[in-house]
Amino acid sequence: GLIYNLSFSAKDQNGLTAHKTMQLTTGPYLYFTVNGEPFQDVEFGQTVSLDLEIMSGGTMAMPNTMMILTTNDPYVTITDAVCNPGTLLPGHSAILPGAFQFTVSVDVPDQRDLMLQAILTSEDHTWISDLLLKANAPVMQVRQFAVDTEDGILYPGETAPLLITLHNSGSMPLDGVNAILTATGPEVQVIGNPVQEYGTIGKGISVTRAYTLEAGDLTSDGFLAELSLGITSGPGVEIQDTITLRIGKAPVLVIDLDPVQHSGPGIFAMLDQLGVMADYDNTISNAMDEYQSLFICLGYQNFNHVLTYHEGQQIADFLDAGGKVYIEGRKTWRDDPVTPAQPKFNLAPVVASGIYDTIVGIDGTFTQGISLSNEATTPFSFYYLQPAPPAFTVLQDNNTGKSCAVAYDAGTYKTIGALFEYGTMADISENASRKLMIKYLEFFDIPIDPVGIEEKVSEGMQVKVYPNPAGNCLFIAPSPALPQLGEGVRVGANGQPMAISLEILDLYGRKIMSYGNISSWSYRMDISGLTNGMYLLRMIAENGCIGSVKFLKVVD
């Protein structure tokens, strides 16, 4: 038969509460207490002694009773599962202190219901009673982390404190808390003591400790470094967490506010082709402070986003902090309400209707030689953009010479304001839209992947590297083989050794290593000083670049 436990609660008008439990049974009554106390919650890591009082409620004796305690809960280990109350006469009871014993795992989730089952047998009768206990445990987590510098950013080549706050949101305090911070890659190192003592963290309490980080000189701006945080404690609770920290500021954030997305995806795709680290978003938020530059698309005519005053203030604040901002939009420069952002671009709208079907760069500026076809549905504007010196025009209509894009170097920040959508431009001159984006990035001082930029190489030549991926050394050879005099010696047209140099660049075009006057192949290069990652190797002869190739450095 089953033994049912029924619980009742009553609360009076003063909020006082009383609880009562009763049993429905066809035979015995079973009453349990925990460690000598009334039935209550249990704690993580606790060894629980379960006391039993059993009373015969029937009219017949219960001979040779035996009870077994079982559970399927993975967080409960029963260490003493059997007791023998013996023979019980009608109306009589037996008290068995420490009848059962079990342990609760230190990893038990907070407020977990632990279900156990007591099975009582007496010759040919069996009764079953369910026991329900609530587990109390700490819940430890990283509440927040922050680089303790003026702007909260760890830049390549810099050392700074990292503040990590642990918070206990559980029902129990946790004693003897320590946390070890470990770098998972060479881009960032933990220097000094990687282990910090947090001590006892009570329920609802947060504790902060400082670690010291050093970002490598060659770590790329915007790189997302992962750090492993291992948390241990006196009771044996262990937690593993990962902290992702951006190093420096990422080069570009594309903010596409255009409801029809005429341009944002095209800008983002071109940045990817050029090997520029970029993210894509549809809102203006404080997250943009993690970036060096913003490319903001507002749309046109009836399909446009109107900057709010608050959004404009956020853009202005970004510029005042040294940022670079590109904004394109048909209406924002004249028709929409002025925000703190537009005056930062040092341009003024001048009323003059016109069609801008062919757009060209300006001689003497960084857009010289660029020619584009404006493929927008309506390549029309009611006004043009007049730069206020030292701002200057960078794009204009080919027929009227009216300005449609203005660049401005304020000394502490840079802007480009455009009427038309980059994403609707088609090339007239070779690779015009690609070159325009490169020039925009160069004006904004954003490094570009050299692989994304075309480079003249010797016809039919290429560079071979092996192994690839490489460990701490890399072998390099030109292919096909250059003319040679003697085994492995390359010569020029005058019969003299041909001097060749090698350069290794990171994916932002920064020269990392170089070797000159190499005339014997294959050449062994020591790259043990490079951090793990992708690189570009260039082979350069006296008369120009022979070729280039990407390789991956990986060392466990």
QUIVEN-V838007 format. One record per residue. N is the residue number from 0. PSI is psi in whole degrees, -180 to 180 (999 if undefined). NEAR is the number of other C-alpha atoms within 10 Angstrom. D_CENTER is the distance of its C-alpha to the mean C-alpha in Angstrom with 1 decimal. Layout:
n:N psi:PSI near:NEAR d_center:D_CENTER
n:N psi:PSI near:NEAR d_center:D_CENTER
//
This chain:
n:0 psi:167 near:13 d_center:56.4
n:1 psi:146 near:14 d_center:53.4
n:2 psi:119 near:19 d_center:53.2
n:3 psi:132 near:15 d_center:51.3
n:4 psi:121 near:16 d_center:49.8
n:5 psi:130 near:10 d_center:49.9
n:6 psi:141 near:10 d_center:48.2
n:7 psi:145 near:9 d_center:49.4
n:8 psi:143 near:9 d_center:48.2
n:9 psi:140 near:10 d_center:50.2
n:10 psi:132 near:10 d_center:49.4
n:11 psi:-178 near:8 d_center:52.0
n:12 psi:-16 near:6 d_center:52.0
n:13 psi:2 near:6 d_center:50.9
n:14 psi:3 near:8 d_center:47.8
n:15 psi:136 near:8 d_center:49.2
n:16 psi:142 near:10 d_center:48.2
n:17 psi:142 near:10 d_center:50.0
n:18 psi:144 near:9 d_center:49.0
n:19 psi:138 near:9 d_center:51.4
n:20 psi:136 near:9 d_center:51.0
n:21 psi:160 near:12 d_center:53.8
n:22 psi:146 near:15 d_center:54.3
n:23 psi:122 near:12 d_center:56.0
n:24 psi:154 near:18 d_center:57.6
n:25 psi:0 near:14 d_center:60.6
n:26 psi:-97 near:21 d_center:61.2
n:27 psi:157 near:22 d_center:59.4
n:28 psi:133 near:20 d_center:57.4
n:29 psi:128 near:18 d_center:54.4
n:30 psi:125 near:16 d_center:52.9
n:31 psi:145 near:20 d_center:50.0
n:32 psi:155 near:16 d_center:48.9
n:33 psi:118 near:20 d_center:45.9
n:34 psi:40 near:17 d_center:46.9
n:35 psi:-1 near:14 d_center:50.1
n:36 psi:162 near:10 d_center:48.4
n:37 psi:153 near:11 d_center:48.4
n:38 psi:125 near:16 d_center:45.9
n:39 psi:-177 near:14 d_center:42.5
n:40 psi:160 near:14 d_center:38.8
n:41 psi:166 near:20 d_center:37.7
n:42 psi:155 near:23 d_center:35.0
n:43 psi:140 near:22 d_center:32.4
n:44 psi:3 near:20 d_center:34.0
n:45 psi:142 near:14 d_center:37.4
n:46 psi:118 near:18 d_center:40.6
n:47 psi:127 near:19 d_center:42.5
n:48 psi:120 near:19 d_center:46.3
n:49 psi:113 near:20 d_center:47.4
n:50 psi:149 near:21 d_center:51.0
n:51 psi:134 near:21 d_center:53.2
n:52 psi:125 near:16 d_center:56.3
n:53 psi:133 near:17 d_center:58.0
n:54 psi:137 near:20 d_center:61.0
n:55 psi:122 near:21 d_center:63.2
n:56 psi:-1 near:19 d_center:63.7
n:57 psi:-168 near:16 d_center:66.1
n:58 psi:-1 near:10 d_center:69.8
n:59 psi:151 near:12 d_center:69.6
n:60 psi:153 near:16 d_center:68.7
n:61 psi:94 near:24 d_center:65.4
n:62 psi:145 near:16 d_center:66.4
n:63 psi:52 near:13 d_center:64.2
n:64 psi:145 near:17 d_center:60.9
n:65 psi:142 near:17 d_center:57.7
n:66 psi:140 near:21 d_center:54.1
n:67 psi:137 near:17 d_center:50.8
n:68 psi:127 near:22 d_center:47.3
n:69 psi:163 near:17 d_center:44.6
n:70 psi:153 near:17 d_center:40.9
n:71 psi:4 near:11 d_center:38.2
n:72 psi:125 near:12 d_center:35.4
n:73 psi:-13 near:10 d_center:33.1
n:74 psi:6 near:18 d_center:32.6
n:75 psi:130 near:21 d_center:36.4
n:76 psi:115 near:17 d_center:38.6
n:77 psi:123 near:17 d_center:42.3
n:78 psi:-19 near:14 d_center:44.4
n:79 psi:101 near:16 d_center:47.7
n:80 psi:-7 near:16 d_center:48.2
n:81 psi:138 near:18 d_center:52.0
n:82 psi:158 near:17 d_center:54.7
n:83 psi:92 near:14 d_center:58.4
n:84 psi:-21 near:21 d_center:59.9
n:85 psi:-155 near:14 d_center:63.2
n:86 psi:132 near:17 d_center:65.9
n:87 psi:125 near:21 d_center:65.6
n:88 psi:159 near:16 d_center:68.7
n:89 psi:130 near:16 d_center:68.6
n:90 psi:-4 near:13 d_center:67.2
n:91 psi:161 near:15 d_center:66.4
n:92 psi:162 near:18 d_center:63.0
n:93 psi:138 near:14 d_center:61.4
n:94 psi:127 near:14 d_center:58.8
n:95 psi:92 near:16 d_center:56.5
n:96 psi:139 near:16 d_center:54.3
n:97 psi:37 near:17 d_center:51.3
n:98 psi:-37 near:21 d_center:52.1
n:99 psi:162 near:21 d_center:48.6
n:100 psi:139 near:19 d_center:45.6
n:101 psi:161 near:17 d_center:42.0
n:102 psi:147 near:19 d_center:38.7
n:103 psi:132 near:21 d_center:35.4
n:104 psi:147 near:20 d_center:32.3
n:105 psi:-17 near:18 d_center:30.1
n:106 psi:9 near:16 d_center:27.1
n:107 psi:134 near:22 d_center:28.7
n:108 psi:145 near:16 d_center:26.6
n:109 psi:138 near:18 d_center:27.8
n:110 psi:22 near:17 d_center:30.5
n:111 psi:138 near:13 d_center:31.0
n:112 psi:123 near:15 d_center:34.4
n:113 psi:117 near:20 d_center:36.3
n:114 psi:123 near:15 d_center:39.1
n:115 psi:161 near:17 d_center:42.1
n:116 psi:128 near:15 d_center:45.4
n:117 psi:126 near:19 d_center:48.9
n:118 psi:116 near:18 d_center:51.5
n:119 psi:129 near:22 d_center:55.2
n:120 psi:147 near:18 d_center:58.0
n:121 psi:96 near:17 d_center:61.8
n:122 psi:-105 near:10 d_center:63.9
n:123 psi:14 near:7 d_center:63.5
n:124 psi:147 near:12 d_center:61.3
n:125 psi:135 near:15 d_center:57.5
n:126 psi:146 near:17 d_center:55.4
n:127 psi:133 near:17 d_center:51.6
n:128 psi:131 near:19 d_center:49.6
n:129 psi:139 near:16 d_center:45.9
n:130 psi:131 near:15 d_center:44.2
n:131 psi:121 near:13 d_center:41.0
n:132 psi:148 near:17 d_center:39.1
n:133 psi:131 near:15 d_center:36.0
n:134 psi:132 near:24 d_center:33.6
n:135 psi:134 near:21 d_center:32.1
n:136 psi:159 near:27 d_center:29.2
n:137 psi:156 near:27 d_center:26.5
n:138 psi:103 near:21 d_center:22.9
n:139 psi:133 near:23 d_center:20.7
n:140 psi:158 near:17 d_center:17.0
n:141 psi:112 near:18 d_center:14.7
n:142 psi:-41 near:14 d_center:15.6
n:143 psi:161 near:13 d_center:13.8
n:144 psi:149 near:17 d_center:13.1
n:145 psi:140 near:15 d_center:14.0
n:146 psi:127 near:20 d_center:15.3
n:147 psi:69 near:16 d_center:19.0
n:148 psi:176 near:12 d_center:20.1
n:149 psi:-41 near:6 d_center:21.8
n:150 psi:5 near:10 d_center:18.8
n:151 psi:24 near:14 d_center:16.1
n:152 psi:137 near:20 d_center:14.7
n:153 psi:116 near:25 d_center:15.2
n:154 psi:156 near:20 d_center:16.7
n:155 psi:135 near:21 d_center:17.7
n:156 psi:0 near:15 d_center:20.9
n:157 psi:160 near:15 d_center:20.6
n:158 psi:136 near:19 d_center:20.9
n:159 psi:155 near:19 d_center:19.8
n:160 psi:144 near:19 d_center:19.6
n:161 psi:117 near:22 d_center:16.5
n:162 psi:123 near:16 d_center:17.6
n:163 psi:124 near:22 d_center:16.3
n:164 psi:122 near:17 d_center:18.0
n:165 psi:139 near:22 d_center:19.0
n:166 psi:137 near:21 d_center:20.6
n:167 psi:106 near:22 d_center:23.3
n:168 psi:10 near:20 d_center:23.6
n:169 psi:-167 near:20 d_center:26.1
n:170 psi:-2 near:17 d_center:29.9
n:171 psi:147 near:19 d_center:30.7
n:172 psi:160 near:18 d_center:30.1
n:173 psi:124 near:23 d_center:28.6
n:174 psi:157 near:18 d_center:30.5
n:175 psi:43 near:15 d_center:29.8
n:176 psi:126 near:21 d_center:26.0
n:177 psi:152 near:17 d_center:24.5
n:178 psi:129 near:22 d_center:21.0
n:179 psi:129 near:17 d_center:20.3
n:180 psi:127 near:24 d_center:17.2
n:181 psi:133 near:19 d_center:16.8
n:182 psi:139 near:18 d_center:15.1
n:183 psi:-2 near:13 d_center:14.1
n:184 psi:169 near:14 d_center:14.9
n:185 psi:-9 near:16 d_center:17.4
n:186 psi:-30 near:23 d_center:15.3
n:187 psi:137 near:27 d_center:15.1
n:188 psi:146 near:20 d_center:17.9
n:189 psi:119 near:19 d_center:18.9
n:190 psi:160 near:16 d_center:22.4
n:191 psi:-152 near:9 d_center:25.1
n:192 psi:117 near:11 d_center:25.0
n:193 psi:-7 near:17 d_center:21.8
n:194 psi:127 near:17 d_center:23.5
n:195 psi:140 near:17 d_center:23.9
n:196 psi:120 near:16 d_center:26.4
n:197 psi:-16 near:19 d_center:25.4
n:198 psi:-146 near:14 d_center:28.8
n:199 psi:128 near:16 d_center:29.7
n:200 psi:107 near:21 d_center:27.2
n:201 psi:168 near:18 d_center:29.3
n:202 psi:133 near:18 d_center:28.4
n:203 psi:8 near:15 d_center:26.7
n:204 psi:144 near:14 d_center:26.1
n:205 psi:142 near:18 d_center:23.2
n:206 psi:135 near:17 d_center:23.4
n:207 psi:138 near:16 d_center:21.6
n:208 psi:158 near:16 d_center:21.8
n:209 psi:132 near:19 d_center:21.0
n:210 psi:166 near:20 d_center:19.8
n:211 psi:126 near:18 d_center:20.2
n:212 psi:150 near:21 d_center:17.7
n:213 psi:122 near:19 d_center:18.9
n:214 psi:136 near:22 d_center:17.0
n:215 psi:150 near:18 d_center:19.1
n:216 psi:-32 near:12 d_center:21.2
n:217 psi:2 near:16 d_center:20.1
n:218 psi:131 near:21 d_center:16.4
n:219 psi:142 near:23 d_center:15.4
n:220 psi:133 near:20 d_center:14.4
n:221 psi:-5 near:21 d_center:10.9
n:222 psi:134 near:19 d_center:9.9
n:223 psi:104 near:17 d_center:6.5
n:224 psi:139 near:19 d_center:8.5
n:225 psi:133 near:17 d_center:8.4
n:226 psi:140 near:19 d_center:11.2
n:227 psi:130 near:16 d_center:13.3
n:228 psi:113 near:20 d_center:15.2
n:229 psi:118 near:16 d_center:18.5
n:230 psi:127 near:24 d_center:20.5
n:231 psi:167 near:19 d_center:24.3
n:232 psi:166 near:18 d_center:27.2
n:233 psi:-45 near:13 d_center:31.0
n:234 psi:-8 near:14 d_center:31.6
n:235 psi:4 near:16 d_center:29.3
n:236 psi:127 near:22 d_center:26.2
n:237 psi:134 near:16 d_center:23.3
n:238 psi:137 near:15 d_center:19.6
n:239 psi:129 near:12 d_center:16.7
n:240 psi:162 near:12 d_center:13.2
n:241 psi:133 near:14 d_center:9.9
n:242 psi:125 near:18 d_center:8.3
n:243 psi:121 near:12 d_center:5.2
n:244 psi:126 near:19 d_center:7.2
n:245 psi:131 near:18 d_center:7.8
n:246 psi:126 near:24 d_center:11.4
n:247 psi:-157 near:23 d_center:13.8
n:248 psi:134 near:20 d_center:13.5
n:249 psi:147 near:23 d_center:12.3
n:250 psi:-48 near:25 d_center:15.7
n:251 psi:139 near:25 d_center:15.9
n:252 psi:119 near:23 d_center:14.8
n:253 psi:120 near:24 d_center:17.2
n:254 psi:105 near:22 d_center:18.3
n:255 psi:99 near:25 d_center:20.7
n:256 psi:-3 near:22 d_center:23.0
n:257 psi:120 near:21 d_center:25.8
n:258 psi:-27 near:15 d_center:26.9
n:259 psi:-3 near:13 d_center:28.1
n:260 psi:54 near:18 d_center:25.3
n:261 psi:-33 near:20 d_center:27.9
n:262 psi:-34 near:23 d_center:25.8
n:263 psi:-52 near:25 d_center:22.0
n:264 psi:-37 near:14 d_center:21.5
n:265 psi:-41 near:16 d_center:24.0
n:266 psi:-45 near:24 d_center:22.4
n:267 psi:-41 near:23 d_center:19.0
n:268 psi:-40 near:13 d_center:20.8
n:269 psi:-40 near:17 d_center:22.8
n:270 psi:-39 near:23 d_center:19.9
n:271 psi:-42 near:15 d_center:18.6
n:272 psi:-35 near:14 d_center:22.1
n:273 psi:0 near:21 d_center:22.3
n:274 psi:25 near:19 d_center:19.2
n:275 psi:126 near:22 d_center:17.6
n:276 psi:121 near:22 d_center:13.8
n:277 psi:154 near:19 d_center:13.4
n:278 psi:163 near:16 d_center:11.6
n:279 psi:132 near:15 d_center:13.9
n:280 psi:165 near:15 d_center:14.6
n:281 psi:13 near:15 d_center:17.8
n:282 psi:156 near:14 d_center:18.0
n:283 psi:121 near:18 d_center:18.6
n:284 psi:178 near:12 d_center:16.7
n:285 psi:-16 near:10 d_center:15.9
n:286 psi:-21 near:10 d_center:12.4
n:287 psi:-14 near:22 d_center:14.5
n:288 psi:-14 near:21 d_center:15.3
n:289 psi:7 near:19 d_center:12.3
n:290 psi:154 near:20 d_center:14.2
n:291 psi:-33 near:24 d_center:17.5
n:292 psi:157 near:29 d_center:19.1
n:293 psi:135 near:26 d_center:19.2
n:294 psi:107 near:20 d_center:21.1
n:295 psi:125 near:26 d_center:22.4
n:296 psi:122 near:29 d_center:24.5
n:297 psi:-15 near:28 d_center:27.0
n:298 psi:-168 near:27 d_center:29.4
n:299 psi:159 near:23 d_center:33.2
n:300 psi:-121 near:15 d_center:36.3
n:301 psi:-3 near:9 d_center:35.9
n:302 psi:64 near:15 d_center:32.4
n:303 psi:160 near:19 d_center:30.6
n:304 psi:131 near:19 d_center:28.4
n:305 psi:118 near:19 d_center:30.2
n:306 psi:131 near:20 d_center:28.2
n:307 psi:165 near:14 d_center:28.8
n:308 psi:-40 near:14 d_center:29.9
n:309 psi:-43 near:13 d_center:26.8
n:310 psi:-42 near:17 d_center:24.6
n:311 psi:-37 near:18 d_center:27.0
n:312 psi:-38 near:16 d_center:26.8
n:313 psi:-40 near:20 d_center:23.0
n:314 psi:-44 near:28 d_center:23.5
n:315 psi:-41 near:20 d_center:26.5
n:316 psi:-39 near:15 d_center:24.6
n:317 psi:-43 near:22 d_center:21.8
n:318 psi:-42 near:23 d_center:24.8
n:319 psi:-24 near:15 d_center:26.6
n:320 psi:8 near:14 d_center:23.6
n:321 psi:15 near:15 d_center:24.2
n:322 psi:174 near:21 d_center:22.1
n:323 psi:135 near:28 d_center:23.3
n:324 psi:129 near:25 d_center:23.7
n:325 psi:129 near:20 d_center:25.2
n:326 psi:131 near:23 d_center:26.6
n:327 psi:138 near:24 d_center:28.7
n:328 psi:140 near:21 d_center:30.9
n:329 psi:-32 near:25 d_center:34.5
n:330 psi:-18 near:21 d_center:35.2
n:331 psi:-24 near:25 d_center:33.0
n:332 psi:-16 near:24 d_center:35.3
n:333 psi:-48 near:17 d_center:38.5
n:334 psi:-33 near:11 d_center:38.6
n:335 psi:158 near:13 d_center:35.6
n:336 psi:140 near:13 d_center:35.8
n:337 psi:136 near:16 d_center:35.0
n:338 psi:177 near:19 d_center:32.0
n:339 psi:-9 near:16 d_center:31.2
n:340 psi:-49 near:21 d_center:29.2
n:341 psi:-42 near:21 d_center:32.0
n:342 psi:-21 near:12 d_center:34.3
n:343 psi:-15 near:19 d_center:31.7
n:344 psi:-6 near:25 d_center:32.3
n:345 psi:46 near:22 d_center:36.0
n:346 psi:160 near:24 d_center:37.4
n:347 psi:140 near:17 d_center:39.9
n:348 psi:138 near:17 d_center:40.8
n:349 psi:125 near:15 d_center:44.4
n:350 psi:122 near:12 d_center:46.1
n:351 psi:106 near:11 d_center:47.2
n:352 psi:148 near:11 d_center:46.6
n:353 psi:159 near:16 d_center:45.9
n:354 psi:132 near:14 d_center:44.4
n:355 psi:73 near:25 d_center:41.8
n:356 psi:-22 near:17 d_center:42.0
n:357 psi:123 near:18 d_center:41.8
n:358 psi:133 near:25 d_center:39.5
n:359 psi:158 near:25 d_center:39.9
n:360 psi:175 near:23 d_center:38.6
n:361 psi:128 near:20 d_center:40.7
n:362 psi:139 near:12 d_center:42.8
n:363 psi:-1 near:9 d_center:42.0
n:364 psi:179 near:14 d_center:38.4
n:365 psi:-6 near:18 d_center:35.2
n:366 psi:9 near:21 d_center:35.8
n:367 psi:133 near:15 d_center:39.2
n:368 psi:-4 near:16 d_center:40.2
n:369 psi:133 near:23 d_center:37.6
n:370 psi:128 near:26 d_center:39.1
n:371 psi:149 near:25 d_center:37.5
n:372 psi:126 near:20 d_center:38.8
n:373 psi:104 near:24 d_center:37.5
n:374 psi:15 near:16 d_center:37.1
n:375 psi:152 near:18 d_center:36.2
n:376 psi:-40 near:7 d_center:38.3
n:377 psi:89 near:12 d_center:39.9
n:378 psi:58 near:17 d_center:39.7
n:379 psi:146 near:17 d_center:41.6
n:380 psi:145 near:19 d_center:41.2
n:381 psi:-5 near:14 d_center:43.5
n:382 psi:165 near:21 d_center:42.7
n:383 psi:171 near:26 d_center:41.4
n:384 psi:121 near:25 d_center:39.4
n:385 psi:116 near:19 d_center:41.4
n:386 psi:144 near:22 d_center:39.7
n:387 psi:112 near:14 d_center:40.8
n:388 psi:142 near:11 d_center:41.2
n:389 psi:9 near:10 d_center:39.5
n:390 psi:156 near:19 d_center:37.2
n:391 psi:152 near:20 d_center:38.4
n:392 psi:136 near:25 d_center:38.5
n:393 psi:-18 near:27 d_center:36.3
n:394 psi:144 near:28 d_center:37.2
n:395 psi:164 near:22 d_center:40.5
n:396 psi:136 near:22 d_center:42.6
n:397 psi:-31 near:18 d_center:44.7
n:398 psi:-45 near:13 d_center:47.9
n:399 psi:-17 near:10 d_center:48.0
n:400 psi:10 near:14 d_center:45.8
n:401 psi:138 near:20 d_center:44.0
n:402 psi:137 near:27 d_center:40.6
n:403 psi:4 near:26 d_center:37.5
n:404 psi:135 near:25 d_center:34.8
n:405 psi:132 near:25 d_center:34.8
n:406 psi:147 near:25 d_center:32.9
n:407 psi:125 near:24 d_center:33.0
n:408 psi:104 near:18 d_center:32.3
n:409 psi:0 near:16 d_center:32.7
n:410 psi:-49 near:7 d_center:32.3
n:411 psi:-15 near:11 d_center:29.3
n:412 psi:167 near:19 d_center:27.5
n:413 psi:147 near:23 d_center:27.9
n:414 psi:155 near:26 d_center:28.3
n:415 psi:122 near:25 d_center:29.3
n:416 psi:129 near:27 d_center:30.9
n:417 psi:147 near:25 d_center:32.0
n:418 psi:-45 near:26 d_center:34.2
n:419 psi:166 near:25 d_center:33.3
n:420 psi:125 near:25 d_center:30.4
n:421 psi:-38 near:22 d_center:29.0
n:422 psi:-13 near:20 d_center:28.3
n:423 psi:7 near:17 d_center:32.0
n:424 psi:136 near:21 d_center:33.3
n:425 psi:150 near:18 d_center:35.0
n:426 psi:134 near:15 d_center:36.1
n:427 psi:-58 near:16 d_center:39.7
n:428 psi:158 near:14 d_center:39.5
n:429 psi:127 near:12 d_center:37.7
n:430 psi:39 near:13 d_center:33.9
n:431 psi:-47 near:21 d_center:34.2
n:432 psi:-35 near:23 d_center:31.0
n:433 psi:-47 near:18 d_center:29.1
n:434 psi:-36 near:18 d_center:31.0
n:435 psi:-44 near:22 d_center:30.6
n:436 psi:-40 near:17 d_center:26.8
n:437 psi:-43 near:22 d_center:27.1
n:438 psi:-39 near:17 d_center:29.5
n:439 psi:-46 near:18 d_center:27.3
n:440 psi:-41 near:19 d_center:24.5
n:441 psi:-40 near:13 d_center:27.1
n:442 psi:-35 near:17 d_center:28.4
n:443 psi:4 near:22 d_center:25.0
n:444 psi:35 near:14 d_center:24.8
n:445 psi:119 near:20 d_center:21.7
n:446 psi:147 near:19 d_center:22.0
n:447 psi:140 near:22 d_center:22.5
n:448 psi:120 near:22 d_center:22.2
n:449 psi:-22 near:18 d_center:25.9
n:450 psi:-26 near:19 d_center:25.8
n:451 psi:-11 near:19 d_center:25.2
n:452 psi:131 near:14 d_center:28.4
n:453 psi:142 near:7 d_center:31.7
n:454 psi:132 near:12 d_center:33.7
n:455 psi:126 near:10 d_center:37.4
n:456 psi:163 near:16 d_center:38.2
n:457 psi:133 near:14 d_center:41.5
n:458 psi:132 near:8 d_center:42.6
n:459 psi:1 near:9 d_center:42.3
n:460 psi:151 near:16 d_center:40.5
n:461 psi:168 near:19 d_center:37.2
n:462 psi:133 near:17 d_center:35.5
n:463 psi:135 near:19 d_center:35.1
n:464 psi:147 near:20 d_center:32.8
n:465 psi:149 near:13 d_center:32.7
n:466 psi:161 near:14 d_center:31.1
n:467 psi:107 near:14 d_center:27.9
n:468 psi:153 near:15 d_center:25.4
n:469 psi:159 near:18 d_center:27.1
n:470 psi:-113 near:17 d_center:27.2
n:471 psi:-1 near:14 d_center:28.9
n:472 psi:153 near:14 d_center:31.5
n:473 psi:135 near:20 d_center:31.8
n:474 psi:134 near:16 d_center:35.1
n:475 psi:141 near:18 d_center:35.8
n:476 psi:144 near:18 d_center:38.7
n:477 psi:153 near:18 d_center:39.8
n:478 psi:129 near:13 d_center:40.9
n:479 psi:170 near:11 d_center:43.7
n:480 psi:143 near:12 d_center:45.3
n:481 psi:159 near:16 d_center:46.7
n:482 psi:142 near:15 d_center:50.5
n:483 psi:153 near:17 d_center:51.4
n:484 psi:103 near:13 d_center:54.3
n:485 psi:164 near:9 d_center:54.5
n:486 psi:118 near:8 d_center:51.9
n:487 psi:4 near:15 d_center:48.3
n:488 psi:125 near:17 d_center:49.4
n:489 psi:144 near:21 d_center:48.5
n:490 psi:154 near:18 d_center:51.0
n:491 psi:-173 near:15 d_center:51.2
n:492 psi:-26 near:8 d_center:53.9
n:493 psi:11 near:7 d_center:56.2
n:494 psi:-1 near:11 d_center:56.1
n:495 psi:157 near:13 d_center:54.0
n:496 psi:135 near:18 d_center:50.7
n:497 psi:116 near:21 d_center:47.9
n:498 psi:123 near:16 d_center:45.4
n:499 psi:140 near:20 d_center:41.8
n:500 psi:155 near:17 d_center:38.6
n:501 psi:140 near:20 d_center:35.1
n:502 psi:140 near:16 d_center:31.9
n:503 psi:128 near:23 d_center:28.3
n:504 psi:151 near:20 d_center:25.7
n:505 psi:178 near:22 d_center:21.9
n:506 psi:4 near:23 d_center:20.3
n:507 psi:11 near:21 d_center:20.7
n:508 psi:7 near:17 d_center:24.4
n:509 psi:129 near:16 d_center:24.8
n:510 psi:124 near:15 d_center:27.6
n:511 psi:-43 near:14 d_center:26.7
n:512 psi:155 near:14 d_center:30.0
n:513 psi:146 near:13 d_center:33.4
n:514 psi:134 near:12 d_center:36.6
n:515 psi:167 near:13 d_center:40.0
n:516 psi:48 near:13 d_center:43.4
n:517 psi:128 near:17 d_center:42.5
n:518 psi:0 near:18 d_center:45.5
n:519 psi:136 near:18 d_center:45.2
n:520 psi:157 near:16 d_center:43.0
n:521 psi:155 near:16 d_center:41.0
n:522 psi:133 near:16 d_center:39.1
n:523 psi:123 near:13 d_center:37.1
n:524 psi:129 near:13 d_center:34.2
n:525 psi:115 near:12 d_center:32.6
n:526 psi:24 near:15 d_center:28.8
n:527 psi:-23 near:14 d_center:28.1
n:528 psi:-7 near:10 d_center:26.8
n:529 psi:143 near:19 d_center:23.9
n:530 psi:161 near:17 d_center:20.4
n:531 psi:139 near:17 d_center:19.0
n:532 psi:-177 near:17 d_center:18.0
n:533 psi:139 near:14 d_center:19.8
n:534 psi:165 near:22 d_center:22.8
n:535 psi:128 near:22 d_center:25.8
n:536 psi:130 near:22 d_center:29.3
n:537 psi:137 near:21 d_center:32.2
n:538 psi:123 near:24 d_center:35.9
n:539 psi:126 near:19 d_center:38.2
n:540 psi:180 near:19 d_center:42.0
n:541 psi:-30 near:12 d_center:44.5
n:542 psi:16 near:8 d_center:44.8
n:543 psi:-174 near:12 d_center:41.1
n:544 psi:128 near:19 d_center:38.0
n:545 psi:-43 near:22 d_center:38.9
n:546 psi:176 near:22 d_center:35.5
n:547 psi:158 near:24 d_center:31.8
n:548 psi:145 near:15 d_center:29.5
n:549 psi:147 near:19 d_center:25.9
n:550 psi:159 near:19 d_center:25.3
n:551 psi:128 near:15 d_center:22.5
n:552 psi:123 near:20 d_center:22.7
n:553 psi:120 near:15 d_center:21.8
n:554 psi:126 near:14 d_center:23.1
n:555 psi:999 near:5 d_center:22.3
//
